Amino acid sequence: MYHRLTFEAIEAHLPKKQVTVITGMRRVGKTTAIKYLLNKIEHQNKCYLDLERIEYRHLFNQPSYADIERGLVQLGIDFSKPAVIALDEIQLVKNLPSVVKSLYDTYDVKFIVSGSSSFYLKNHFAESLAGRKKIFEMWPLDFREFLEFKDVYRPQVELEKGKPFLRTFYDLYARHYEDYIRYGGFPEVVSAESDQDREDYLSDIINSYIELDIKLLSDFEMTDSLYKLILLLAARSGNKVDFSKIASIIGINRHKVKDYISLLEHTYFIRLVRPLAKGIDKELTSQPKVYFTDTGILNRLGKGLSSGQVFENAVANQLARLGELNYFEKSRSLEIDFVLNGHTAYEAKETPTPQHLYAMRQNAGNIGIQTCYLLGRYPPASGFADFLWGGNIF
């Protein structure tokens, strides 16, 4: 089992009575995380239940909580002692938060649960388990984790984290970073043996997201309009979302477009990067930029994407792991691709130049940001090296 950086934070929460909730897009490794945690439990008063199995869904759908307890006893749980119950894919049982709350309040039982949709989990768990849970979000692999899955990670990699361009480091890992940008970070995609297998896995992930997360977990029906919207957003990766224009292209109501985009965001399919603004009113009326949370999915869906769009999308995902991400735009001459945590500016250029660095510093200085970094994908022939290579961001 490969180690995920998320595991450290989740494992630290394991001794706490609060429910450990692991959420994220389908196939990012939530089940692996649960089994990792269960292996850390020294006693045997524990069980793992995959709610994709109909018999376990039937168990928790019973109207009598007493019968649910009896069923768990038959599965090996002794409620007279501290117990751990792990439930996978909890979004498939609508009343489960109430069942968990009842058992949580009555017995010394620790719950570890996972689900594929924050749209469902955050709303329902907020109502039923206020103060009794902590939610951990899992994403596709970051670049360091990608290298581990490829069995090419070495401890020296950490020394170059966030450091200026170093040709030796680039030569060692450039091929892997290009694979990372092309196919993304879903564990099974990264571990696949051939490019065709990777393409097939990506198609399957997209289809399962549409068929399960969209159709089963939301109040929306999957229509041609929603699929057209997904394709339209893929083609516009890195651009501002004009809800009215998109609505006119697809031929649906502007408010329906907003609802669909909210659904895609809150089920981890896309990432909206909102503008950095002085006042909240201005921020609310400004248009967000859209990115896909995995560049493998973006490449599978997008038609006619430029390599610069894909690189910028990869950078957005990498930076978003480090804190709150915004963009800034006052005019066409005063734009900043990304602002991290309100005080660090980043500009993404496939082949960075001194002119790019000068312009970025000028723009950042104009809005009071002193710390800024130029990001690049390819080293320029001129030998210019005052930039961060994309593979250094993790």
C-alpha positions in Angstrom: 0.0 0.0 0.0 1.4 3.4 -1.0 1.4 6.1 1.6 -0.8 9.1 1.0 0.0 12.4 2.7 -3.6 12.7 3.7 -3.2 9.6 5.8 -1.2 11.4 8.4 -4.0 13.9 9.2 -6.6 11.2 9.2 -4.6 8.9 11.4 -4.1 11.7 13.9 -7.9 11.9 14.2 -8.3 8.2 14.8 -8.1 8.3 18.6 -10.8 10.9 18.8 -14.4 9.9 19.4 -15.6 12.2 16.6 -16.8 10.5 13.4 -13.9 10.5 10.9 -15.6 11.4 7.5 -13.5 10.9 4.4 -15.0 12.4 1.2 -13.8 13.2 -2.3 -14.4 12.2 -5.9 -14.9 8.6 -6.7 -11.8 6.5 -7.1 -9.3 8.8 -5.4 -8.5 6.2 -2.7 -11.0 6.6 0.1 -11.4 2.8 0.6 -7.7 2.4 0.8 -7.6 5.1 3.5 -10.3 3.4 5.5 -8.4 0.0 5.4 -5.2 1.8 6.3 -6.9 3.2 9.4 -8.5 -0.1 10.3 -5.0 -1.8 10.3 -3.9 0.8 12.9 -6.6 -0.4 15.3 -5.0 -3.0 17.6 -8.1 -4.7 19.0 -10.4 -6.9 16.9 -13.8 -5.3 17.9 -14.1 -3.7 14.5 -15.7 -4.2 11.1 -15.7 -2.9 7.6 -18.9 -2.6 5.6 -19.1 -1.7 2.0 -22.5 -0.2 1.4 -22.4 -1.0 -2.3 -23.3 -4.5 -1.1 -27.1 -4.7 -1.0 -27.2 -6.8 2.2 -25.4 -4.0 4.2 -27.7 -1.3 2.7 -30.7 -3.5 3.8 -29.2 -3.7 7.3 -29.1 0.1 7.8 -32.4 0.7 6.0 -34.4 -1.2 8.6 -36.8 1.1 10.5 -35.8 -0.4 13.9 -32.5 0.8 15.3 -32.6 -2.2 17.7 -32.6 -4.5 14.7 -29.7 -2.6 13.2 -27.8 -3.1 16.5 -28.6 -6.8 16.4 -27.3 -7.1 12.9 -24.0 -5.4 13.8 -23.7 -7.8 16.7 -24.0 -10.7 14.3 -21.2 -9.1 12.2 -18.9 -9.2 15.2 -19.4 -5.9 17.1 -19.5 -6.1 20.9 -21.2 -2.9 22.0 -20.1 -3.5 25.7 -16.6 -2.6 24.6 -14.9 0.1 22.6 -15.6 -0.6 18.9 -14.7 0.7 15.5 -17.2 0.6 12.6 -16.1 1.6 9.1 -18.7 2.3 6.5 -17.8 2.8 2.9 -20.0 4.7 0.4 -22.4 6.1 3.0 -24.2 8.3 0.5 -26.1 5.1 -0.7 -28.1 5.0 2.6 -30.0 8.3 3.1 -30.9 7.8 6.8 -27.4 6.7 7.8 -26.4 10.0 9.6 -29.3 9.4 12.0 -28.3 5.8 12.6 -24.7 6.9 13.2 -25.8 9.6 15.6 -27.9 7.2 17.6 -25.1 4.6 18.0 -22.5 7.3 18.6 -24.5 8.8 21.5 -25.4 5.4 23.0 -22.2 3.4 22.8 -18.4 3.8 22.9 -18.1 3.4 19.1 -15.8 5.1 16.7 -17.1 5.5 13.2 -14.9 5.9 10.1 -17.1 6.6 7.1 -16.5 7.5 3.4 -18.6 9.0 0.7 -18.1 10.2 -2.9 -20.1 13.5 -2.7 -19.5 16.5 -0.6 -22.7 17.9 -2.0 -24.5 15.2 -0.1 -22.2 14.7 2.9 -21.7 18.2 4.0 -25.4 19.1 4.0 -26.7 15.9 5.7 -23.9 15.5 8.2 -24.0 19.1 9.2 -27.6 18.6 10.2 -27.3 15.3 11.9 -23.8 15.2 13.4 -23.1 18.7 14.4 -20.0 18.7 16.7 -19.7 14.9 16.3 -17.6 14.7 13.1 -14.6 16.0 11.2 -14.5 15.9 7.4 -11.3 15.1 5.5 -11.2 15.7 1.8 -9.2 13.5 -0.5 -8.0 14.5 -4.0 -6.1 12.9 -6.8 -2.4 12.4 -6.1 -0.1 15.4 -5.9 3.2 15.3 -7.8 5.2 13.9 -4.9 2.6 11.1 -4.3 2.7 10.5 -8.1 6.4 9.9 -7.9 5.9 7.5 -5.0 3.3 5.5 -7.0 5.8 5.4 -9.9 8.5 4.1 -7.5 10.8 6.9 -8.5 10.5 9.0 -5.4 13.7 9.7 -3.4 14.0 11.7 -0.2 16.1 14.3 -2.0 13.0 15.4 -3.8 11.9 17.2 -0.7 14.9 19.5 -0.8 13.7 21.0 -4.1 10.2 21.7 -2.9 9.4 25.4 -3.8 13.0 26.1 -4.9 14.1 27.9 -8.0 14.7 26.0 -11.2 17.5 23.4 -11.0 18.4 21.7 -14.3 19.5 18.4 -12.6 16.1 18.1 -10.8 14.3 18.9 -14.0 16.2 16.3 -16.0 15.4 13.6 -13.4 11.7 14.2 -13.2 10.5 16.1 -16.3 9.3 13.0 -18.1 7.2 12.1 -15.0 5.8 15.6 -14.7 4.6 15.4 -18.3 2.9 12.1 -17.6 1.3 13.7 -14.5 -0.1 16.6 -16.5 -1.3 14.3 -19.3 -3.0 11.6 -17.3 -3.6 13.2 -13.9 -3.4 11.7 -10.4 -6.1 9.0 -10.0 -4.2 6.1 -8.3 -5.4 3.4 -10.7 -4.6 5.6 -13.7 -1.1 6.3 -12.4 -0.5 2.6 -11.7 -1.8 1.4 -15.1 0.7 -0.4 -17.3 -0.1 1.2 -20.7 -1.4 4.5 -22.1 -4.5 2.7 -23.4 -5.3 1.4 -19.9 -4.9 4.9 -18.6 -7.3 6.2 -21.2 -9.8 3.4 -20.4 -9.6 4.1 -16.7 -10.2 7.8 -17.2 -13.3 7.1 -19.4 -14.6 4.7 -16.7 -14.1 7.3 -13.9 -16.0 9.9 -15.9 -18.8 7.5 -16.7 -19.1 6.3 -13.1 -19.1 9.9 -11.9 -22.0 10.7 -14.2 -24.0 7.5 -13.6 -23.5 7.4 -9.8 -22.6 10.7 -8.3 -24.8 12.8 -10.6 -27.8 10.5 -11.1 -28.0 8.9 -7.7 -26.7 11.6 -5.3 -28.3 14.8 -6.6 -31.8 16.2 -7.3 -30.8 16.7 -10.9 -31.4 14.4 -13.8 -28.4 13.8 -16.0 -29.5 15.5 -19.2 -27.8 16.2 -22.5 -27.6 19.8 -21.3 -25.5 18.9 -18.3 -23.1 16.8 -20.4 -22.8 19.6 -22.9 -22.0 22.0 -20.0 -19.2 19.7 -18.9 -17.7 19.6 -22.4 -18.1 23.4 -22.6 -16.3 24.0 -19.3 -13.5 21.7 -20.3 -12.9 23.7 -23.5 -12.8 26.9 -21.3 -10.4 25.7 -18.7 -8.7 28.6 -17.1 -11.3 31.1 -18.3 -13.9 33.1 -16.5 -17.4 31.6 -16.2 -19.9 33.8 -18.0 -23.2 32.1 -16.8 -25.4 34.1 -19.2 -23.2 33.3 -22.3 -23.0 29.6 -21.4 -26.8 29.5 -20.8 -27.4 30.9 -24.3 -25.0 28.5 -25.9 -26.6 25.4 -24.3 -30.1 26.8 -24.5 -31.1 26.5 -20.8 -31.9 28.9 -18.0 -29.0 30.9 -16.5 -30.0 29.8 -13.0 -30.0 26.2 -14.1 -26.4 26.7 -15.3 -25.4 28.0 -11.9 -27.0 25.1 -10.2 -25.2 22.6 -12.5 -21.9 24.3 -12.0 -22.4 24.3 -8.2 -23.1 20.6 -8.3 -20.0 19.9 -10.4 -17.9 21.9 -7.9 -19.3 20.3 -4.8 -18.9 16.8 -6.1 -15.1 17.6 -6.7 -15.3 17.4 -10.5 -14.3 21.1 -11.1 -12.6 23.7 -9.1 -13.7 27.4 -9.2 -11.1 30.0 -8.5 -12.7 33.2 -7.4 -11.3 36.7 -7.8 -9.4 38.4 -5.0 -11.4 41.5 -4.1 -11.4 44.2 -1.5 -15.1 44.0 -0.8 -17.3 40.9 -0.5 -20.0 42.5 -2.7 -17.6 42.9 -5.6 -16.3 39.4 -5.1 -19.8 37.9 -5.2 -20.6 39.7 -8.5 -17.3 38.8 -10.2 -16.9 35.8 -12.4 -14.9 32.8 -11.1 -12.4 30.9 -13.3 -13.0 27.2 -13.9 -10.5 24.4 -13.7 -10.9 20.6 -13.6 -9.7 18.9 -10.4 -7.7 16.3 -12.5 -5.9 17.1 -15.7 -6.4 13.5 -16.9 -10.1 14.1 -16.9 -9.6 17.5 -18.5 -7.6 16.0 -21.4 -10.1 13.3 -21.9 -13.0 15.7 -22.1 -11.4 18.8 -23.7 -11.3 19.3 -27.4 -8.8 21.7 -28.9 -7.2 22.6 -25.6 -3.8 24.4 -25.7 -0.9 22.9 -23.8 -0.8 26.2 -21.9 -4.4 25.7 -20.7 -3.5 22.2 -19.4 -0.4 23.4 -17.7 -2.3 26.3 -16.0 -4.9 23.8 -14.8 -2.3 21.5 -13.4 -0.7 24.5 -11.5 -4.1 25.5 -10.1 -4.6 22.1 -8.6 -1.1 22.0 -7.2 -1.4 25.4 -5.6 -4.9 24.7 -4.2 -3.4 22.0 -2.0 -1.3 24.7 -0.3 -4.1 27.1 0.8 -6.8 29.4 -0.5 -6.5 30.2 -4.1 -7.8 33.3 -6.0 -6.9 35.2 -9.1 -6.7 39.0 -9.6 -7.8 41.1 -12.5 -8.3 44.8 -12.6 -7.8 45.3 -16.3 -6.2 43.4 -19.2 -2.8 45.1 -18.3 -3.2 44.2 -14.6 -3.8 40.5 -14.2 -2.3 37.8 -11.9 -3.0 34.2 -12.6 -3.1 33.1 -8.9 -2.9 34.6 -5.5 -2.3 32.1 -2.7 -3.7 32.9 0.8 -4.1 36.6 -0.2 -0.3 37.4 -0.1 1.7 35.4 -2.6 1.4 35.9 -6.4 2.0 33.3 -9.1 2.1 33.6 -12.8 2.1 30.5 -15.0 4.0 30.5 -18.3 4.9 27.4 -20.3 8.3 28.9 -21.3 9.1 31.7 -18.8 11.2 34.7 -19.7 12.8 37.7 -17.8 10.0 39.9 -19.3 7.3 37.7 -17.7 9.1 38.0 -14.4 9.3 41.8 -14.6 5.7 42.2 -15.6 4.5 39.9 -12.8 6.5 41.8 -10.2 5.1 45.1 -11.4 1.5 43.8 -11.3 2.0 42.2 -7.8 3.6 45.4 -6.5 0.7 47.5 -7.7 -1.7 45.6 -5.4 0.7 45.5 -2.5 1.9 41.9 -2.9 5.7 41.6 -2.4 6.1 37.8 -2.6 5.7 36.4 -6.1 6.9 33.5 -8.3 7.0 32.9 -12.0 6.1 29.3 -12.8 7.3 27.4 -15.8 6.9 24.1 -17.6 9.9 24.2 -20.0 13.3 25.8 -19.4 14.0 28.5 -22.0 16.9 28.2 -24.3 18.4 31.4 -23.0 19.4 29.8 -19.8 17.0 31.9 -17.7 16.4 30.1 -14.4 14.7 32.6 -12.1 11.4 30.7 -11.9 9.8 27.7 -10.3 9.5 24.6 -12.4 6.0 23.0 -12.1 7.4 19.8 -10.7 8.7 21.8 -7.7 5.2 22.6 -6.5 3.9 20.0 -4.0 
